[in-house]
C-alpha cells in the first residue's frame, strides 16, 4: 500500500548523508569551542561609574 498508493519507500542513502553532515558539524563546533576557550583572552571592560567589570567572551553583560 505504501509504495503503490502513497509512493513512499524506505529510508535511503540521503539520510546517511544528513547524519554524516550533522556529525561533522558537531565535531567542528566542539573544536571551535575548544580553540576559543584555549586561545582567546577574556574581554576586560573598564567603564561605568567607577566599577570594573570583567567579561569573558561567553558571558553577556
Gaussian input, Z-matrix of N, CA and C with variables (Angstrom, degrees):
# hf/3-21g

backbone

0 1
 N
 C     1     B1
 C     2     B2     1     A1
 N     3     B3     2     A2     1     D1
 C     4     B4     3     A3     2     D2
 C     5     B5     4     A4     3     D3
 N     6     B6     5     A5     4     D4
 C     7     B7     6     A6     5     D5
 C     8     B8     7     A7     6     D6
 N     9     B9     8     A8     7     D7
 C    10    B10     9     A9     8     D8
 C    11    B11    10    A10     9     D9
 N    12    B12    11    A11    10    D10
 C    13    B13    12    A12    11    D11
 C    14    B14    13    A13    12    D12
 N    15    B15    14    A14    13    D13
 C    16    B16    15    A15    14    D14
 C    17    B17    16    A16    15    D15
 N    18    B18    17    A17    16    D16
 C    19    B19    18    A18    17    D17
 C    20    B20    19    A19    18    D18
 N    21    B21    20    A20    19    D19
 C    22    B22    21    A21    20    D20
 C    23    B23    22    A22    21    D21
 N    24    B24    23    A23    22    D22
 C    25    B25    24    A24    23    D23
 C    26    B26    25    A25    24    D24
 N    27    B27    26    A26    25    D25
 C    28    B28    27    A27    26    D26
 C    29    B29    28    A28    27    D27
 N    30    B30    29    A29    28    D28
 C    31    B31    30    A30    29    D29
 C    32    B32    31    A31    30    D30
 N    33    B33    32    A32    31    D31
 C    34    B34    33    A33    32    D32
 C    35    B35    34    A34    33    D33
 N    36    B36    35    A35    34    D34
 C    37    B37    36    A36    35    D35
 C    38    B38    37    A37    36    D36
 N    39    B39    38    A38    37    D37
 C    40    B40    39    A39    38    D38
 C    41    B41    40    A40    39    D39
 N    42    B42    41    A41    40    D40
 C    43    B43    42    A42    41    D41
 C    44    B44    43    A43    42    D42
 N    45    B45    44    A44    43    D43
 C    46    B46    45    A45    44    D44
 C    47    B47    46    A46    45    D45
 N    48    B48    47    A47    46    D46
 C    49    B49    48    A48    47    D47
 C    50    B50    49    A49    48    D48
 N    51    B51    50    A50    49    D49
 C    52    B52    51    A51    50    D50
 C    53    B53    52    A52    51    D51
 N    54    B54    53    A53    52    D52
 C    55    B55    54    A54    53    D53
 C    56    B56    55    A55    54    D54
 N    57    B57    56    A56    55    D55
 C    58    B58    57    A57    56    D56
 C    59    B59    58    A58    57    D57
 N    60    B60    59    A59    58    D58
 C    61    B61    60    A60    59    D59
 C    62    B62    61    A61    60    D60
 N    63    B63    62    A62    61    D61
 C    64    B64    63    A63    62    D62
 C    65    B65    64    A64    63    D63
 N    66    B66    65    A65    64    D64
 C    67    B67    66    A66    65    D65
 C    68    B68    67    A67    66    D66
 N    69    B69    68    A68    67    D67
 C    70    B70    69    A69    68    D68
 C    71    B71    70    A70    69    D69
 N    72    B72    71    A71    70    D70
 C    73    B73    72    A72    71    D71
 C    74    B74    73    A73    72    D72
 N    75    B75    74    A74    73    D73
 C    76    B76    75    A75    74    D74
 C    77    B77    76    A76    75    D75
 N    78    B78    77    A77    76    D76
 C    79    B79    78    A78    77    D77
 C    80    B80    79    A79    78    D78
 N    81    B81    80    A80    79    D79
 C    82    B82    81    A81    80    D80
 C    83    B83    82    A82    81    D81
 N    84    B84    83    A83    82    D82
 C    85    B85    84    A84    83    D83
 C    86    B86    85    A85    84    D84
 N    87    B87    86    A86    85    D85
 C    88    B88    87    A87    86    D86
 C    89    B89    88    A88    87    D87
 N    90    B90    89    A89    88    D88
 C    91    B91    90    A90    89    D89
 C    92    B92    91    A91    90    D90
 N    93    B93    92    A92    91    D91
 C    94    B94    93    A93    92    D92
 C    95    B95    94    A94    93    D93
 N    96    B96    95    A95    94    D94
 C    97    B97    96    A96    95    D95
 C    98    B98    97    A97    96    D96
 N    99    B99    98    A98    97    D97
 C   100   B100    99    A99    98    D98
 C   101   B101   100   A100    99    D99
 N   102   B102   101   A101   100   D100
 C   103   B103   102   A102   101   D101
 C   104   B104   103   A103   102   D102
 N   105   B105   104   A104   103   D103
 C   106   B106   105   A105   104   D104
 C   107   B107   106   A106   105   D105
 N   108   B108   107   A107   106   D106
 C   109   B109   108   A108   107   D107
 C   110   B110   109   A109   108   D108
 N   111   B111   110   A110   109   D109
 C   112   B112   111   A111   110   D110
 C   113   B113   112   A112   111   D111
 N   114   B114   113   A113   112   D112
 C   115   B115   114   A114   113   D113
 C   116   B116   115   A115   114   D114
 N   117   B117   116   A116   115   D115
 C   118   B118   117   A117   116   D116
 C   119   B119   118   A118   117   D117
 N   120   B120   119   A119   118   D118
 C   121   B121   120   A120   119   D119
 C   122   B122   121   A121   120   D120
 N   123   B123   122   A122   121   D121
 C   124   B124   123   A123   122   D122
 C   125   B125   124   A124   123   D123
 N   126   B126   125   A125   124   D124
 C   127   B127   126   A126   125   D125
 C   128   B128   127   A127   126   D126
 N   129   B129   128   A128   127   D127
 C   130   B130   129   A129   128   D128
 C   131   B131   130   A130   129   D129
 N   132   B132   131   A131   130   D130
 C   133   B133   132   A132   131   D131
 C   134   B134   133   A133   132   D132
 N   135   B135   134   A134   133   D133
 C   136   B136   135   A135   134   D134
 C   137   B137   136   A136   135   D135
 N   138   B138   137   A137   136   D136
 C   139   B139   138   A138   137   D137
 C   140   B140   139   A139   138   D138
 N   141   B141   140   A140   139   D139
 C   142   B142   141   A141   140   D140
 C   143   B143   142   A142   141   D141
 N   144   B144   143   A143   142   D142
 C   145   B145   144   A144   143   D143
 C   146   B146   145   A145   144   D144
 N   147   B147   146   A146   145   D145
 C   148   B148   147   A147   146   D146
 C   149   B149   148   A148   147   D147
 N   150   B150   149   A149   148   D148
 C   151   B151   150   A150   149   D149
 C   152   B152   151   A151   150   D150
 N   153   B153   152   A152   151   D151
 C   154   B154   153   A153   152   D152
 C   155   B155   154   A154   153   D153
 N   156   B156   155   A155   154   D154
 C   157   B157   156   A156   155   D155
 C   158   B158   157   A157   156   D156
 N   159   B159   158   A158   157   D157
 C   160   B160   159   A159   158   D158
 C   161   B161   160   A160   159   D159
 N   162   B162   161   A161   160   D160
 C   163   B163   162   A162   161   D161
 C   164   B164   163   A163   162   D162
 N   165   B165   164   A164   163   D163
 C   166   B166   165   A165   164   D164
 C   167   B167   166   A166   165   D165
 N   168   B168   167   A167   166   D166
 C   169   B169   168   A168   167   D167
 C   170   B170   169   A169   168   D168
 N   171   B171   170   A170   169   D169
 C   172   B172   171   A171   170   D170
 C   173   B173   172   A172   171   D171
 N   174   B174   173   A173   172   D172
 C   175   B175   174   A174   173   D173
 C   176   B176   175   A175   174   D174
 N   177   B177   176   A176   175   D175
 C   178   B178   177   A177   176   D176
 C   179   B179   178   A178   177   D177
 N   180   B180   179   A179   178   D178
 C   181   B181   180   A180   179   D179
 C   182   B182   181   A181   180   D180

   B1=1.4537
   B2=1.5333
   B3=1.3547
   B4=1.4609
   B5=1.5204
   B6=1.3195
   B7=1.4666
   B8=1.5277
   B9=1.3225
   B10=1.4657
   B11=1.5263
   B12=1.3176
   B13=1.4649
   B14=1.5228
   B15=1.3309
   B16=1.4638
   B17=1.5250
   B18=1.3165
   B19=1.4711
   B20=1.5307
   B21=1.3267
   B22=1.4616
   B23=1.5229
   B24=1.3109
   B25=1.4584
   B26=1.5231
   B27=1.3036
   B28=1.4576
   B29=1.5195
   B30=1.3109
   B31=1.4662
   B32=1.5256
   B33=1.3184
   B34=1.4556
   B35=1.5219
   B36=1.3108
   B37=1.4585
   B38=1.5271
   B39=1.3378
   B40=1.4650
   B41=1.5267
   B42=1.3271
   B43=1.4678
   B44=1.5243
   B45=1.3112
   B46=1.4653
   B47=1.5213
   B48=1.3295
   B49=1.4647
   B50=1.5272
   B51=1.3297
   B52=1.4639
   B53=1.5248
   B54=1.3184
   B55=1.4685
   B56=1.5248
   B57=1.3253
   B58=1.4654
   B59=1.5179
   B60=1.3384
   B61=1.4657
   B62=1.5215
   B63=1.3267
   B64=1.4719
   B65=1.5231
   B66=1.3116
   B67=1.4689
   B68=1.5224
   B69=1.3236
   B70=1.4695
   B71=1.5214
   B72=1.3290
   B73=1.4628
   B74=1.5282
   B75=1.3164
   B76=1.4672
   B77=1.5282
   B78=1.3147
   B79=1.4658
   B80=1.5245
   B81=1.3305
   B82=1.4623
   B83=1.5236
   B84=1.3274
   B85=1.4676
   B86=1.5228
   B87=1.3204
   B88=1.4649
   B89=1.5278
   B90=1.3244
   B91=1.4703
   B92=1.5204
   B93=1.3381
   B94=1.4627
   B95=1.5260
   B96=1.3293
   B97=1.4627
   B98=1.5243
   B99=1.3349
   B100=1.4572
   B101=1.5265
   B102=1.3337
   B103=1.4685
   B104=1.5241
   B105=1.3113
   B106=1.4571
   B107=1.5258
   B108=1.3208
   B109=1.4675
   B110=1.5218
   B111=1.3110
   B112=1.4631
   B113=1.5327
   B114=1.3299
   B115=1.4577
   B116=1.5195
   B117=1.3213
   B118=1.4563
   B119=1.5187
   B120=1.3199
   B121=1.4558
   B122=1.5261
   B123=1.3302
   B124=1.4646
   B125=1.5238
   B126=1.3065
   B127=1.4555
   B128=1.5208
   B129=1.3085
   B130=1.4569
   B131=1.5209
   B132=1.3029
   B133=1.4564
   B134=1.5184
   B135=1.3404
   B136=1.4570
   B137=1.5185
   B138=1.2984
   B139=1.4561
   B140=1.5134
   B141=1.2847
   B142=1.4546
   B143=1.5091
   B144=1.3075
   B145=1.4568
   B146=1.5241
   B147=1.3002
   B148=1.4525
   B149=1.5137
   B150=1.3014
   B151=1.4515
   B152=1.5189
   B153=1.3068
   B154=1.4564
   B155=1.5232
   B156=1.3025
   B157=1.4514
   B158=1.5168
   B159=1.2967
   B160=1.4545
   B161=1.5235
   B162=1.3119
   B163=1.4513
   B164=1.5201
   B165=1.2939
   B166=1.4548
   B167=1.5248
   B168=1.3212
   B169=1.4582
   B170=1.5256
   B171=1.3275
   B172=1.4566
   B173=1.5198
   B174=1.3266
   B175=1.4574
   B176=1.5213
   B177=1.2944
   B178=1.4543
   B179=1.5185
   B180=1.3373
   B181=1.4686
   B182=1.5157
   A1=110.99
   A2=117.06
   A3=119.69
   A4=112.71
   A5=116.66
   A6=118.44
   A7=112.83
   A8=118.80
   A9=119.91
   A10=112.69
   A11=117.39
   A12=120.30
   A13=111.28
   A14=116.39
   A15=120.47
   A16=113.30
   A17=117.92
   A18=123.68
   A19=111.96
   A20=116.41
   A21=120.65
   A22=109.38
   A23=114.63
   A24=120.95
   A25=108.67
   A26=116.28
   A27=120.85
   A28=111.37
   A29=114.64
   A30=120.49
   A31=108.20
   A32=116.32
   A33=121.27
   A34=111.89
   A35=114.21
   A36=120.50
   A37=112.18
   A38=117.90
   A39=120.52
   A40=111.35
   A41=116.60
   A42=119.53
   A43=110.82
   A44=117.32
   A45=120.42
   A46=111.05
   A47=116.51
   A48=120.34
   A49=110.94
   A50=116.52
   A51=120.18
   A52=110.53
   A53=117.13
   A54=120.54
   A55=109.98
   A56=117.57
   A57=120.75
   A58=112.14
   A59=117.06
   A60=120.65
   A61=111.07
   A62=117.71
   A63=121.03
   A64=110.44
   A65=117.38
   A66=120.48
   A67=110.50
   A68=117.80
   A69=120.88
   A70=110.66
   A71=117.70
   A72=121.51
   A73=110.69
   A74=117.74
   A75=121.20
   A76=111.26
   A77=117.55
   A78=120.51
   A79=110.04
   A80=117.79
   A81=120.67
   A82=111.83
   A83=117.95
   A84=120.89
   A85=110.14
   A86=117.36
   A87=120.57
   A88=111.16
   A89=117.99
   A90=120.71
   A91=109.85
   A92=117.16
   A93=121.09
   A94=110.92
   A95=117.43
   A96=120.34
   A97=111.03
   A98=117.48
   A99=120.84
   A100=110.92
   A101=117.02
   A102=120.74
   A103=110.83
   A104=117.12
   A105=121.31
   A106=110.68
   A107=117.25
   A108=120.50
   A109=111.53
   A110=116.30
   A111=120.33
   A112=112.80
   A113=117.77
   A114=120.37
   A115=115.72
   A116=119.80
   A117=120.49
   A118=110.11
   A119=115.86
   A120=120.28
   A121=109.54
   A122=117.26
   A123=118.78
   A124=111.31
   A125=115.62
   A126=120.76
   A127=109.10
   A128=116.90
   A129=120.68
   A130=107.95
   A131=116.19
   A132=122.16
   A133=108.01
   A134=116.03
   A135=121.22
   A136=106.75
   A137=116.31
   A138=121.62
   A139=107.67
   A140=115.65
   A141=119.50
   A142=110.90
   A143=116.34
   A144=122.84
   A145=110.43
   A146=116.36
   A147=120.72
   A148=113.77
   A149=117.34
   A150=120.27
   A151=109.73
   A152=115.78
   A153=120.32
   A154=106.96
   A155=114.96
   A156=119.55
   A157=109.00
   A158=115.41
   A159=120.01
   A160=108.18
   A161=115.58
   A162=121.61
   A163=108.84
   A164=115.19
   A165=118.28
   A166=107.67
   A167=116.68
   A168=119.96
   A169=111.71
   A170=117.25
   A171=120.32
   A172=112.60
   A173=118.20
   A174=121.59
   A175=109.20
   A176=114.84
   A177=120.33
   A178=108.88
   A179=117.40
   A180=118.93
   A181=112.00
   D1=-41.82
   D2=-178.81
   D3=-63.45
   D4=-43.24
   D5=-174.59
   D6=-81.79
   D7=-21.00
   D8=-178.84
   D9=-96.12
   D10=-43.50
   D11=-176.15
   D12=-87.57
   D13=-51.28
   D14=-174.00
   D15=-94.17
   D16=-6.99
   D17=179.05
   D18=57.47
   D19=40.95
   D20=179.15
   D21=-106.30
   D22=141.93
   D23=176.83
   D24=-121.82
   D25=178.79
   D26=177.87
   D27=-71.33
   D28=178.13
   D29=179.24
   D30=-67.80
   D31=130.53
   D32=-178.21
   D33=-101.95
   D34=-169.13
   D35=-178.40
   D36=-68.54
   D37=-18.94
   D38=-178.65
   D39=-60.48
   D40=-37.96
   D41=179.58
   D42=-68.21
   D43=-30.70
   D44=174.79
   D45=-64.32
   D46=-39.69
   D47=176.48
   D48=-64.07
   D49=-40.39
   D50=-179.91
   D51=-65.57
   D52=-45.61
   D53=179.28
   D54=-62.40
   D55=-42.01
   D56=177.72
   D57=-62.41
   D58=-41.11
   D59=179.06
   D60=-65.29
   D61=-38.75
   D62=178.61
   D63=-66.02
   D64=-41.46
   D65=178.97
   D66=-64.42
   D67=-44.46
   D68=177.95
   D69=-62.79
   D70=-40.60
   D71=177.61
   D72=-60.86
   D73=-45.56
   D74=179.89
   D75=-63.46
   D76=-38.15
   D77=177.76
   D78=-62.73
   D79=-45.03
   D80=179.35
   D81=-66.58
   D82=-34.77
   D83=177.01
   D84=-63.57
   D85=-44.70
   D86=-179.39
   D87=-67.67
   D88=-37.00
   D89=176.38
   D90=-64.55
   D91=-42.48
   D92=178.72
   D93=-61.60
   D94=-45.07
   D95=-179.41
   D96=-64.71
   D97=-38.58
   D98=178.02
   D99=-63.99
   D100=-46.20
   D101=-179.82
   D102=-64.51
   D103=-38.51
   D104=-180.00
   D105=-64.60
   D106=-44.12
   D107=178.55
   D108=-68.16
   D109=-34.81
   D110=-173.10
   D111=-80.16
   D112=-41.11
   D113=-168.10
   D114=-111.64
   D115=-16.21
   D116=178.65
   D117=-93.38
   D118=133.53
   D119=178.60
   D120=-80.83
   D121=153.40
   D122=176.83
   D123=-66.66
   D124=148.40
   D125=176.64
   D126=-77.88
   D127=138.97
   D128=177.46
   D129=-118.61
   D130=121.45
   D131=-178.26
   D132=-111.65
   D133=119.85
   D134=179.66
   D135=-119.77
   D136=83.18
   D137=179.65
   D138=-149.94
   D139=168.82
   D140=176.58
   D141=110.00
   D142=-159.58
   D143=-174.85
   D144=-92.19
   D145=62.41
   D146=177.80
   D147=78.55
   D148=9.52
   D149=-179.84
   D150=-99.72
   D151=137.37
   D152=175.69
   D153=-107.99
   D154=118.55
   D155=-179.41
   D156=-120.55
   D157=142.81
   D158=179.18
   D159=-120.06
   D160=127.22
   D161=179.34
   D162=-121.01
   D163=141.84
   D164=170.73
   D165=-93.00
   D166=175.38
   D167=-179.21
   D168=-70.92
   D169=-15.84
   D170=-178.77
   D171=-89.99
   D172=-9.94
   D173=-177.76
   D174=-109.53
   D175=147.88
   D176=177.42
   D177=-116.89
   D178=138.76
   D179=-179.58
   D180=-69.81

